[in-house]
Amino acid sequence: MGVRSTRIALPLACLTLIAAPARAQDERPTGYPRSANERRDGAVTLSAVYTAELAADVAGGRARGARYLDNLDLQAALDLERLVGWRGARAFGYVIRDTGASLSALSGDAQGVSNIETAVPATRLFEAWIEQDIGRRASIKAGLYNLNAEFDTTVSGGLFRLSSHGIGPELAQSGRRGPSIFPVTSLALRGEVGFGTHWLLHAAALDGVPGDPDHPARTAIRLRRADGALLVAELGWLDRATKVAIGGWRYTAPFAPIGDPAARGRGNAGGYVLAERQLVGDARGGAGVSGWLRFGVADARYNAITRYLGGGLVRSGTWRGRDDDQFGVSFACAWFGERHRALADTGARELVVEGAYRWVAARWLSLEPDAQWVIDPSGRRGTPDALVLALRVKVGR
């Protein structure tokens, strides 16, 4: 039987942007870190944020040089209950525009020293979904979906530019084109249920290959039987100051093992655990110190990065009168599997140490200087350690 394929092109000019406001009476465990697109008020809410970044490899790496990267986020939110009487329903849409410049081509890193870097310049529909409450403790969501909005998330990691602090690299590098995360997402069905006082369970099934690999700049949905699905689940325990979570993922399609392209095998899977805690101060805001630690693994037969350990500390309220400013330090260590090391002739690991500051000049403007020291970029023995300096500016709300 031949492979069936369905492709749906999505012209952006014809799309209405829709997004989900927070629930009027939230039944999630207290302290669950929401994605930005869920912190909404009113029946309709619009948001626009432009991020500009000037970064340079000033020492080591593959080559010295500078790059200008930028990202435009456009969001809109509809509370369908307020607008049309559809009880317990919300919808969400999100368009992004990116330049496609590569900073990692200079530093030679494997983990992504800029989390707004993309392979090609493009304007894409990033998310478009509808969420429906089921009773008071559960919901279901369907549509174009960013896995990292609800899975494998920390609040503290959002200060840093390194991609590994957004989603673990052992998961981000998995699959034929990565999972459904920035900058290309896929169709998904996600369920959520809260139970007890502090427990929350997420589970999702996503198209195994986001977008159209033959046309990487397009917003497209291509459903093929051979692509299979990505199955993900996460169980979390949460209160106002703490999040502890364990997650697992698995692709249903067969993959070629590293170094043996003619073979096919199943079992491309992995898992992660993370813990985040408000260590000093009030978790509801103001000055304080928070920190997190995360560990993840992936099957060494199919993935270059097989183990990862990362974490950091963030100080909010850096001095008197600067309650909204933040300063943080972090580390991210990715270990490469033996199959990949033998094929690519690399060392055992890559380590990135980062220091970041966020100066909030106004509610609509922040400046974020950042420094990253990349030790053994991509594990390659002949690439000197890289020092990457950057200044990121965010404008909008």
C-alpha positions as CSV (number, residue, x, y, z in Angstrom):
1,M,0.0,0.0,0.0
2,G,1.4,3.4,-1.0
3,V,2.0,6.2,1.5
4,R,-1.0,8.6,1.7
5,S,-0.2,12.3,2.0
6,T,-2.3,15.3,2.7
7,R,-0.9,18.8,2.4
8,I,-2.7,22.0,3.5
9,A,-1.1,25.3,2.6
10,L,-2.0,28.1,5.0
11,P,-1.9,31.6,3.4
12,L,-1.2,33.9,6.3
13,A,-3.1,36.8,4.8
14,C,-6.3,34.9,5.1
15,L,-6.0,33.8,8.7
16,T,-7.7,35.4,11.7
17,L,-5.4,35.4,14.8
18,I,-6.9,33.9,17.9
19,A,-5.6,33.2,21.3
20,A,-6.6,31.9,24.8
21,P,-7.0,34.1,27.8
22,A,-6.6,32.8,31.3
23,R,-9.6,31.0,32.7
24,A,-12.0,33.1,34.9
25,Q,-11.8,30.5,37.6
26,D,-8.5,28.6,37.2
27,E,-8.7,25.0,38.4
28,R,-5.0,24.2,37.8
29,P,-2.7,23.5,40.7
30,T,-1.5,26.8,42.2
31,G,1.8,28.0,40.8
32,Y,1.8,26.2,37.4
33,P,3.9,28.2,35.1
34,R,1.8,29.3,32.2
35,S,3.0,30.2,28.7
36,A,2.8,33.9,27.9
37,N,-0.1,33.4,25.5
38,E,-2.3,32.2,28.4
39,R,-1.9,35.3,30.6
40,R,-4.9,37.2,29.1
41,D,-7.8,39.3,30.2
42,G,-10.9,40.4,28.3
43,A,-12.8,38.8,25.4
44,V,-10.2,39.9,22.8
45,T,-6.6,40.6,23.5
46,L,-3.9,41.6,20.9
47,S,-0.1,41.4,21.5
48,A,2.9,42.4,19.5
49,V,6.5,42.0,20.6
50,Y,9.7,42.7,18.5
51,T,13.0,41.2,19.6
52,A,16.2,42.4,18.2
53,E,19.6,40.9,19.0
54,L,23.1,41.8,18.1
55,A,25.6,39.0,19.0
56,A,29.2,38.3,18.2
57,D,31.7,35.5,18.6
58,V,34.6,37.4,20.0
59,A,36.9,34.5,20.8
60,G,37.3,30.9,19.7
61,G,34.6,29.0,17.9
62,R,34.7,28.3,14.2
63,A,35.0,32.0,13.1
64,R,35.0,35.5,14.6
65,G,32.1,37.6,13.5
66,A,28.8,39.2,14.4
67,R,25.2,38.5,13.5
68,Y,21.9,40.5,13.7
69,L,18.9,38.3,14.6
70,D,15.3,39.4,15.1
71,N,11.9,37.9,15.8
72,L,8.4,39.4,15.6
73,D,5.6,37.9,17.6
74,L,2.0,38.7,16.8
75,Q,-0.7,37.2,19.0
76,A,-4.4,37.6,19.4
77,A,-6.8,36.1,21.9
78,L,-10.5,35.2,21.8
79,D,-12.6,34.1,24.8
80,L,-15.3,32.2,22.9
81,E,-17.6,32.1,25.9
82,R,-17.7,35.9,26.1
83,L,-17.8,36.4,22.4
84,V,-20.2,33.8,21.1
85,G,-21.5,31.9,24.2
86,W,-19.4,28.8,23.6
87,R,-19.0,27.8,27.2
88,G,-15.5,26.9,28.5
89,A,-13.9,27.5,25.1
90,R,-10.9,29.5,24.0
91,A,-8.9,29.8,20.8
92,F,-5.4,31.0,20.0
93,G,-3.3,32.0,17.0
94,Y,0.3,33.2,16.8
95,V,2.3,34.4,13.8
96,I,6.1,34.8,13.9
97,R,8.6,36.4,11.6
98,D,12.4,35.6,11.8
99,T,15.5,36.7,9.8
100,G,17.1,33.3,9.7
101,A,20.7,34.4,10.5
102,S,22.9,31.8,12.2
103,L,25.1,32.6,15.2
104,S,25.9,28.9,15.9
105,A,27.7,28.8,12.5
106,L,30.3,31.1,14.1
107,S,30.5,29.6,17.6
108,G,30.2,26.0,16.4
109,D,27.9,25.0,19.3
110,A,25.3,22.2,19.2
111,Q,22.8,23.6,21.7
112,G,21.8,26.8,20.1
113,V,23.4,30.0,21.7
114,S,20.4,32.1,20.4
115,N,16.9,30.8,21.0
116,I,15.5,33.0,18.2
117,E,17.9,31.6,15.5
118,T,16.2,29.9,12.6
119,A,17.5,28.1,9.6
120,V,15.7,30.2,7.0
121,P,14.0,33.6,7.1
122,A,10.3,33.2,7.1
123,T,6.9,34.4,8.2
124,R,4.9,31.5,9.7
125,L,1.7,30.7,11.5
126,F,3.2,29.3,14.7
127,E,0.1,28.3,16.6
128,A,-3.6,28.1,15.9
129,W,-5.7,26.0,18.3
130,I,-9.0,25.7,20.2
131,E,-9.2,24.6,23.8
132,Q,-12.3,23.3,25.5
133,D,-12.8,22.8,29.2
134,I,-14.1,19.4,30.3
135,G,-15.7,19.8,33.7
136,R,-13.7,21.8,36.3
137,R,-10.4,20.0,36.3
138,A,-9.6,19.0,32.7
139,S,-9.4,20.4,29.1
140,I,-8.6,19.3,25.6
141,K,-6.7,21.3,23.0
142,A,-6.4,20.7,19.2
143,G,-4.7,22.5,16.3
144,L,-1.2,23.8,15.5
145,Y,0.6,23.5,18.8
146,N,3.9,24.5,20.4
147,L,4.9,21.6,22.6
148,N,7.2,23.7,24.7
149,A,4.4,26.0,25.7
150,E,3.2,23.5,28.3
151,F,5.8,20.6,28.3
152,D,9.3,20.8,29.7
153,T,9.0,24.4,30.9
154,T,10.5,26.5,33.7
155,V,9.9,30.1,34.6
156,S,13.6,30.8,35.6
157,G,15.0,29.5,32.3
158,G,13.2,32.2,30.4
159,L,15.8,34.8,31.3
160,F,18.5,33.0,29.2
161,R,19.3,33.0,25.5
162,L,20.6,29.4,25.3
163,S,18.0,27.2,23.6
164,S,18.6,24.3,26.0
165,H,17.0,26.4,28.8
166,G,13.8,26.5,26.9
167,I,13.5,22.8,26.0
168,G,16.1,20.2,26.7
169,P,18.5,19.6,23.7
170,E,18.0,15.8,23.8
171,L,14.3,16.4,23.0
172,A,14.8,19.4,20.7
173,Q,17.2,17.4,18.4
174,S,14.9,14.4,18.2
175,G,12.9,13.3,15.2
176,R,13.4,13.9,11.5
177,R,12.9,17.7,11.8
178,G,12.7,18.2,15.6
179,P,9.5,18.1,17.6
180,S,6.7,20.6,17.3
181,I,8.6,23.6,18.8
182,F,10.0,27.0,17.6
183,P,10.1,27.8,14.7
184,V,8.0,25.1,13.1
185,T,5.0,23.4,14.7
186,S,2.6,20.6,13.8
187,L,-1.0,19.5,14.3
188,A,-1.6,18.1,17.8
189,L,-4.2,16.9,20.2
190,R,-3.4,17.7,23.9
191,G,-5.3,16.6,27.0
192,E,-4.8,18.0,30.5
193,V,-6.3,17.0,33.9
194,G,-5.6,18.3,37.4
195,F,-6.2,16.1,40.4
196,G,-5.7,16.4,44.1
197,T,-4.4,19.8,45.3
198,H,-1.1,19.9,43.5
199,W,-1.0,17.4,40.6
200,L,-1.3,18.1,36.9
201,L,-1.0,15.6,34.0
202,H,-0.5,16.6,30.4
203,A,-0.5,14.2,27.4
204,A,-0.3,15.0,23.7
205,A,-0.1,13.3,20.3
206,L,1.6,15.3,17.6
207,D,2.5,14.9,13.9
208,G,5.9,13.2,13.9
209,V,7.3,15.6,11.2
210,P,6.4,19.3,11.6
211,G,5.8,21.4,8.5
212,D,7.1,20.5,5.1
213,P,10.8,19.6,4.9
214,D,10.8,20.2,1.2
215,H,9.7,23.8,1.7
216,P,11.1,24.9,5.1
217,A,9.9,28.5,4.9
218,R,6.2,27.6,4.3
219,T,3.5,27.3,6.8
220,A,2.2,23.9,5.8
221,I,0.6,20.8,7.3
222,R,1.7,17.6,5.6
223,L,0.2,14.4,7.1
224,R,1.8,11.2,6.0
225,R,1.4,7.8,7.4
226,A,5.2,7.2,7.3
227,D,5.8,10.3,9.5
228,G,4.1,8.6,12.4
229,A,3.4,10.5,15.6
230,L,5.2,11.9,18.6
231,L,3.6,10.9,21.9
232,V,4.5,13.0,25.0
233,A,3.3,12.9,28.6
234,E,4.3,14.9,31.7
235,L,3.2,14.6,35.3
236,G,3.9,17.6,37.6
237,W,3.5,18.4,41.3
238,L,3.1,22.2,41.8
239,D,2.5,24.8,44.5
240,R,3.2,28.5,44.7
241,A,6.9,28.1,45.1
242,T,7.8,24.7,43.6
243,K,7.4,22.7,40.4
244,V,8.6,19.1,40.1
245,A,7.9,17.2,36.8
246,I,8.7,14.0,35.0
247,G,8.1,13.6,31.3
248,G,8.5,11.0,28.6
249,W,8.3,11.0,24.8
250,R,8.3,8.4,22.0
251,Y,8.1,8.4,18.2
252,T,5.9,5.8,16.6
253,A,7.7,5.8,13.2
254,P,10.8,3.7,12.5
255,F,14.2,5.5,12.3
256,A,17.6,4.8,10.8
257,P,20.2,4.2,13.5
258,I,23.2,6.6,13.5
259,G,25.8,5.2,11.1
260,D,23.5,2.7,9.5
261,P,21.2,4.6,7.1
262,A,19.9,1.4,5.4
263,A,18.5,-0.1,8.6
264,R,15.2,0.8,10.3
265,G,14.3,0.4,14.0
266,R,11.7,1.5,16.5
267,G,12.0,2.8,20.0
268,N,13.2,6.4,19.4
269,A,12.3,7.7,22.9
270,G,13.5,9.6,25.9
271,G,12.6,11.2,29.1
272,Y,13.3,14.1,31.5
273,V,12.9,15.2,35.1
274,L,13.1,18.8,36.4
275,A,12.7,20.7,39.6
276,E,12.2,24.5,40.0
277,R,12.0,26.3,43.3
278,Q,11.6,29.8,44.7
279,L,14.5,29.8,47.1
280,V,14.3,33.3,48.5
281,G,11.4,35.7,48.6
282,D,7.8,35.4,47.6
283,A,6.9,33.3,44.5
284,R,4.1,35.8,43.7
285,G,6.5,38.5,42.8
286,G,9.1,41.0,44.1
287,A,12.7,40.5,45.0
288,G,13.9,37.0,45.4
289,V,16.0,34.1,44.1
290,S,14.8,31.1,42.1
291,G,16.6,28.2,40.7
292,W,16.0,25.0,38.6
293,L,17.7,21.8,37.7
294,R,16.9,19.5,34.7
295,F,18.1,16.1,33.5
296,G,17.2,14.4,30.3
297,V,18.0,11.3,28.2
298,A,17.4,10.1,24.7
299,D,18.0,6.8,22.8
300,A,21.7,6.6,21.7
301,R,20.8,4.6,18.6
302,Y,19.0,7.5,16.9
303,N,20.1,10.7,18.6
304,A,23.4,12.6,18.8
305,I,22.8,14.1,22.3
306,T,21.9,11.2,24.6
307,R,22.2,12.9,28.1
308,Y,21.8,16.5,29.3
309,L,22.1,18.3,32.6
310,G,21.3,21.9,33.1
311,G,20.2,24.5,35.6
312,G,20.7,27.9,37.0
313,L,19.9,30.7,39.5
314,V,18.0,33.9,38.9
315,R,17.9,36.9,41.1
316,S,14.8,39.2,40.7
317,G,15.0,42.7,42.0
318,T,18.7,43.3,41.5
319,W,18.8,46.4,43.7
320,R,16.5,49.0,45.3
321,G,14.2,50.5,42.8
322,R,14.8,47.8,40.2
323,D,12.3,45.2,41.3
324,D,11.5,44.0,37.8
325,D,15.2,43.6,36.7
326,Q,16.8,40.1,36.8
327,F,20.3,38.7,36.9
328,G,21.1,35.0,36.4
329,V,23.8,32.4,35.8
330,S,23.3,29.0,34.3
331,F,25.0,26.0,32.9
332,A,24.1,23.4,30.2
333,C,26.0,20.2,29.6
334,A,25.1,17.9,26.7
335,W,26.8,14.5,26.3
336,F,27.1,12.9,22.9
337,G,26.4,9.2,22.3
338,E,29.1,6.7,21.3
339,R,27.6,6.1,17.8
340,H,27.6,9.9,17.0
341,R,31.1,10.3,18.5
342,A,32.5,7.5,16.4
343,L,30.9,8.8,13.2
344,A,31.6,12.5,13.7
345,D,35.0,12.1,15.6
346,T,33.9,14.3,18.5
347,G,34.6,14.4,22.2
348,A,32.2,13.4,25.0
349,R,30.3,16.6,25.7
350,E,29.6,20.3,25.2
351,L,29.3,22.7,28.2
352,V,27.8,26.2,28.0
353,V,28.0,28.6,30.9
354,E,25.9,31.8,30.6
355,G,25.4,35.0,32.5
356,A,22.4,37.2,31.7
357,Y,20.8,40.5,32.8
358,R,17.4,41.9,32.1
359,W,17.0,45.7,32.5
360,V,13.3,46.6,32.4
361,A,13.3,50.2,31.2
362,A,9.5,50.4,30.8
363,R,6.6,48.0,30.6
364,W,7.1,47.8,26.8
365,L,10.9,47.9,26.7
366,S,13.7,45.8,28.1
367,L,17.5,45.5,27.4
368,E,19.3,42.2,28.0
369,P,23.1,41.9,27.8
370,D,24.3,38.4,27.8
371,A,27.6,36.4,27.8
372,Q,28.1,32.7,27.0
373,W,31.2,30.6,27.3
374,V,31.0,27.5,25.1
375,I,33.4,24.8,26.2
376,D,34.2,22.2,23.5
377,P,31.7,23.4,20.9
378,S,29.8,20.4,19.5
379,G,32.5,18.2,21.2
380,R,34.9,18.9,18.4
381,R,38.5,18.6,19.5
382,G,39.8,21.1,16.9
383,T,37.3,23.9,17.7
384,P,38.5,26.4,20.4
385,D,36.2,27.3,23.3
386,A,34.0,30.2,22.1
387,L,33.0,33.4,23.9
388,V,29.7,34.9,22.6
389,L,28.5,38.3,23.7
390,A,25.1,39.7,22.9
391,L,22.6,42.5,23.5
392,R,18.9,41.7,23.1
393,V,16.3,44.4,23.0
394,K,12.5,43.7,23.4
395,V,9.9,46.2,22.4
396,G,6.1,45.7,22.8
397,R,3.6,43.9,25.0
